[in-house]
Amino acid sequence: MKALGWFSLALVAVAFFALFGIQSFIAMSRPREPAELRNAASIDMPVPTAGENASIPRVENFEARDRSLLGFRHYRSKEPTRLKLYLVHAETWGDLQFTALATTLATRLGVADVFTFDMRGHGQNPLHRGDIAYVGQPSDDLADLIRATAAPGDVIVIGGHSAGAAVATRLAIAPGQAKLSGLLLLAPVLAPDFAANKPDLGGWALPLKARVAALTLQNAVGIHWSDQEIALQYAVPKSVWEGPLGFSVTSDYSWRYAQSLQLPSADGSELANVHVPYLAVVGTDDEVIHAAKLEPAMKSLNKHGDTVVVPQETHFGIVNSEQTLAIIQNWLSKLQ
């Protein structure tokens, strides 16, 4: 019995030192400095101007499940419609990314009521930039926004751009969260090892690989001491940082946020669990995704949708493309 007691103590000591070592490893794996991120930037991101956002709808509030009041914008359709489109912005940006697209779909064409919102940790004045309370919270917030603004009989379509597409897809595969009629994926970055991704996402996403490995080990044994630590950074161009909304850019993400910006599996295999029609749109000049590989990657997991490749559009340029607008308008008309 005495020997068993010593053995148990030894196991506890080994576990303690292992966890201490992992924690030290996390602390020593430092995030990149802002100047390094800016120098690494190779992606083409549009720089918004004040004029583009001069006539946007005012921010309204909805109550999330944790009792937080979160902001959203409602672009009201000029025509009576039951179609409601909810859009999730890309990583680093905020809901103003969709100003042109939402305004055109709602107020110019009258295709749908369009809703946009800043995910937690984003926008002009977030409580904790680049961090959230738990993995999956952005998708829960999207579900709560739908509950707060939709009515019985509405045709609900959700969508997102880049990692925002993964946030929307996480909701689409969640049982009982929302009754959906369609899923719109603009240049979707669904998971780190998704088959259509370019290597290292073309240099756009810069994970702290050693820290991610250590945090993954901690989470595997149910330890969440360091989930708030930065695990993923993005190489945002200097021109965006120095633009009129540069102060609202989010380049650093905690481990729990990074996990929320992708599907649970590294290869995105949960896409197979989407049971509504989807539309994926990507540009031939996308810096992050292999445009030619997106359709086979999507079809290999889920055949209930279509993929359209738009000539000469980039990863961020795809959102405001006139061709993209026409494609979305045509697709939405079939869902009503």
C-alpha positions in Angstrom: 0.0 0.0 0.0 2.9 2.3 0.9 4.5 1.6 -2.5 1.2 2.4 -4.2 1.0 5.7 -2.4 4.5 6.7 -3.5 3.5 5.7 -7.1 0.4 7.9 -7.0 2.5 10.8 -5.8 5.0 10.2 -8.5 2.2 10.3 -11.1 0.8 13.5 -9.7 4.3 15.1 -9.8 4.9 14.0 -13.4 1.5 15.4 -14.4 2.2 18.7 -12.6 5.6 19.2 -14.2 4.2 18.3 -17.6 1.4 20.9 -17.2 4.0 23.4 -15.9 6.1 22.7 -18.9 3.3 23.2 -21.3 2.3 26.4 -19.6 5.8 27.7 -19.8 5.9 26.8 -23.5 2.8 28.8 -24.1 4.3 31.8 -22.3 7.6 31.6 -24.2 5.8 31.4 -27.6 5.3 35.1 -28.2 3.0 36.7 -30.8 4.5 38.6 -33.7 4.9 42.3 -33.3 2.6 44.6 -35.4 5.4 45.7 -37.7 6.2 42.1 -38.5 2.6 41.4 -39.4 2.4 44.5 -41.6 5.6 43.6 -43.4 4.3 40.0 -44.0 1.1 41.2 -45.6 0.5 40.1 -49.2 -3.3 40.2 -49.5 -5.2 42.8 -51.4 -7.7 44.4 -49.0 -9.9 47.4 -50.0 -9.5 50.4 -47.8 -13.0 51.8 -46.9 -13.7 55.5 -47.1 -16.0 57.7 -45.1 -18.3 58.2 -48.1 -19.0 54.5 -48.4 -20.4 54.4 -44.9 -22.3 57.7 -44.9 -25.8 56.3 -45.3 -25.7 53.0 -43.4 -28.5 52.1 -41.0 -28.1 53.0 -37.4 -27.0 50.3 -34.9 -29.8 48.6 -33.1 -29.4 46.1 -30.2 -30.4 42.5 -29.5 -30.0 40.5 -26.3 -27.8 37.4 -26.6 -28.2 34.3 -24.4 -25.7 35.6 -21.9 -27.8 38.8 -21.4 -25.2 40.9 -23.3 -26.6 43.6 -25.6 -25.0 43.3 -29.0 -25.3 45.6 -32.0 -26.6 44.9 -35.5 -27.7 46.8 -38.6 -30.9 46.2 -40.5 -30.9 47.0 -44.2 -34.6 47.1 -44.9 -35.8 45.9 -48.3 -37.6 48.4 -50.4 -40.1 45.7 -51.4 -42.2 43.6 -49.1 -40.4 40.3 -48.5 -40.2 37.4 -46.1 -36.6 36.7 -47.1 -34.1 37.6 -44.4 -30.3 37.4 -45.1 -27.9 37.4 -42.2 -24.3 38.0 -43.0 -21.1 37.3 -40.9 -18.1 39.4 -41.7 -14.6 38.1 -42.3 -11.8 37.9 -39.8 -10.1 41.2 -39.0 -13.0 43.3 -40.3 -16.4 44.3 -39.0 -20.0 44.5 -40.3 -19.2 47.6 -42.4 -17.5 45.2 -44.8 -21.0 44.5 -46.2 -22.2 48.0 -46.6 -22.3 48.0 -50.4 -23.6 44.5 -50.8 -26.3 44.8 -48.1 -27.4 48.2 -49.4 -27.7 47.0 -52.9 -29.6 43.8 -52.1 -32.0 45.5 -49.8 -32.6 49.1 -50.7 -31.8 49.2 -54.4 -33.0 45.8 -55.5 -35.5 44.9 -52.8 -34.4 41.3 -52.8 -34.2 40.7 -49.0 -34.0 42.3 -45.6 -30.3 42.1 -44.8 -28.8 42.0 -41.3 -25.2 42.5 -40.3 -23.4 42.6 -37.0 -20.0 43.0 -35.5 -18.9 39.7 -34.0 -17.7 40.0 -30.4 -14.2 41.2 -30.2 -14.5 43.2 -33.4 -15.5 46.7 -34.6 -14.8 50.1 -33.3 -15.0 49.6 -29.5 -15.1 45.9 -28.5 -15.0 44.9 -24.8 -12.2 42.3 -25.5 -10.7 42.7 -28.9 -10.0 39.3 -30.5 -11.4 37.2 -27.6 -14.7 35.6 -26.6 -16.0 33.6 -23.6 -16.1 30.2 -25.2 -15.6 28.2 -28.4 -18.6 28.7 -30.7 -20.0 31.9 -29.1 -20.1 33.8 -32.4 -22.4 31.2 -34.0 -24.6 31.3 -30.9 -24.8 35.1 -31.2 -25.9 34.7 -34.8 -28.6 32.3 -33.7 -29.7 34.8 -31.1 -29.9 37.6 -33.6 -32.1 35.5 -35.8 -34.4 34.7 -32.9 -34.6 38.4 -32.1 -35.4 39.6 -35.6 -37.1 36.8 -37.5 -40.8 36.0 -37.5 -42.7 32.8 -38.2 -42.9 32.1 -42.0 -39.7 34.0 -42.8 -37.3 32.5 -45.3 -34.0 32.6 -43.4 -30.6 32.5 -45.2 -27.3 32.9 -43.4 -23.9 33.5 -44.9 -20.4 34.8 -44.4 -17.2 35.8 -46.0 -13.9 33.9 -45.4 -13.8 32.7 -41.7 -17.2 34.3 -41.4 -18.4 31.6 -43.7 -17.2 29.0 -41.1 -19.1 30.8 -38.3 -22.3 30.6 -40.4 -21.7 27.0 -41.3 -21.2 26.1 -37.6 -24.7 27.4 -37.0 -26.0 25.5 -40.1 -24.8 22.2 -38.7 -26.0 22.9 -35.1 -29.3 20.9 -34.5 -32.2 23.0 -33.4 -30.5 26.4 -33.4 -32.3 27.9 -36.4 -34.6 26.9 -39.2 -32.7 27.8 -42.3 -33.4 27.8 -46.0 -30.0 28.5 -47.4 -26.3 29.0 -46.7 -24.2 31.6 -48.6 -20.4 31.1 -48.6 -18.2 33.9 -50.0 -14.6 32.8 -50.4 -15.1 30.3 -47.6 -12.2 29.4 -45.3 -13.9 26.6 -43.4 -11.0 24.8 -41.7 -7.2 24.9 -41.5 -6.8 21.8 -43.7 -9.7 22.2 -46.0 -8.9 20.8 -49.4 -9.3 24.2 -51.2 -7.0 26.2 -49.0 -3.7 27.4 -50.4 -0.6 26.5 -48.2 -0.6 28.6 -45.1 -3.7 30.4 -46.6 -1.3 32.3 -48.9 0.4 33.9 -45.9 -2.8 35.6 -44.7 -3.2 33.6 -41.5 -0.3 33.2 -39.2 -1.0 30.7 -36.4 1.4 30.4 -33.5 1.9 26.8 -34.2 3.9 25.8 -31.1 1.4 27.7 -28.8 -1.6 26.1 -30.7 -0.1 22.6 -30.1 0.4 23.3 -26.4 -3.1 24.8 -26.0 -4.6 21.8 -27.9 -2.9 19.5 -25.4 -4.3 21.4 -22.5 -7.8 21.4 -23.9 -7.6 17.7 -24.6 -7.4 17.0 -20.8 -10.0 19.6 -20.0 -7.7 22.4 -18.9 -8.6 25.9 -20.1 -6.1 28.1 -18.2 -4.8 29.8 -21.3 -7.7 29.7 -23.8 -7.5 33.6 -23.8 -3.9 33.6 -25.1 -3.3 34.8 -28.7 -3.0 31.8 -31.0 -3.7 33.2 -34.5 -2.7 36.4 -36.2 -3.4 37.9 -39.6 -1.1 39.9 -41.9 -3.3 42.9 -42.4 -1.7 45.4 -44.9 -0.2 48.7 -43.7 -2.6 50.6 -46.0 -5.6 49.2 -44.0 -4.1 50.0 -40.6 -3.5 53.6 -41.8 -6.9 54.0 -43.3 -9.9 55.7 -41.7 -11.1 52.5 -40.0 -7.6 51.1 -39.2 -8.3 51.5 -35.5 -11.1 49.0 -35.8 -9.0 46.2 -37.3 -8.6 43.0 -35.3 -5.4 41.1 -36.2 -4.8 38.9 -33.1 -7.2 36.1 -31.9 -7.3 34.0 -28.8 -7.2 30.2 -29.0 -10.9 29.9 -28.3 -11.7 32.5 -30.9 -9.5 30.8 -33.5 -11.4 27.6 -32.9 -14.7 29.4 -33.4 -13.6 30.7 -36.8 -13.4 27.2 -38.2 -15.4 23.9 -38.3 -14.6 21.5 -35.5 -12.6 19.1 -37.7 -9.3 20.3 -39.3 -10.5 19.2 -42.7 -14.0 20.7 -42.4 -15.7 17.4 -42.8 -18.7 18.7 -40.8 -19.8 20.4 -44.0 -21.5 17.1 -44.8 -24.0 17.9 -42.1 -25.4 20.9 -43.9 -28.9 20.0 -45.1 -29.9 23.2 -46.8 -28.9 24.4 -50.3 -25.6 26.3 -50.3 -24.0 28.7 -52.7 -20.2 29.1 -52.7 -18.6 32.0 -54.6 -14.9 32.5 -55.1 -12.7 34.7 -57.4 -10.0 33.4 -59.7 -7.5 35.7 -58.1 -8.2 34.7 -54.5 -5.0 34.9 -52.5 -6.2 32.4 -49.9 -8.2 29.7 -51.7 -7.4 27.7 -54.8 -10.5 28.8 -56.9 -10.3 25.7 -59.1 -10.2 23.4 -56.1 -13.2 24.8 -54.2 -16.0 23.1 -56.1 -14.5 19.6 -55.9 -13.6 20.2 -52.2 -17.2 21.2 -51.5 -18.8 18.5 -53.6 -16.6 15.8 -52.0 -18.3 16.6 -48.6 -21.8 17.9 -49.6 -23.5 17.8 -53.0 -26.5 20.0 -52.0 -25.2 23.2 -53.4 -23.3 25.1 -56.2 -20.0 26.7 -56.5 -19.4 29.7 -58.8 -16.0 31.0 -59.8 -15.9 34.8 -60.7 -13.1 35.9 -63.0 -10.4 38.3 -61.8 -11.7 38.8 -58.2 -9.6 38.6 -55.1 -10.3 37.2 -51.6 -11.7 40.4 -50.3 -12.8 41.9 -53.7 -15.3 39.1 -54.2 -17.7 40.7 -51.6 -18.3 43.9 -53.6 -18.1 42.4 -57.1 -21.0 43.3 -59.4 -20.8 39.7 -60.7 -21.1 38.4 -57.2 -24.1 40.6 -56.6 -25.9 39.2 -59.7 -25.1 35.6 -58.7 -26.4 36.1 -55.2 -29.6 37.8 -56.4 -30.3 35.0 -58.8 -29.7 32.3 -56.1 -31.8 34.1 -53.5 -34.7 34.4 -56.0 -34.9 30.6 -56.2 -35.2 30.2 -52.4 -38.3 32.3 -51.9 
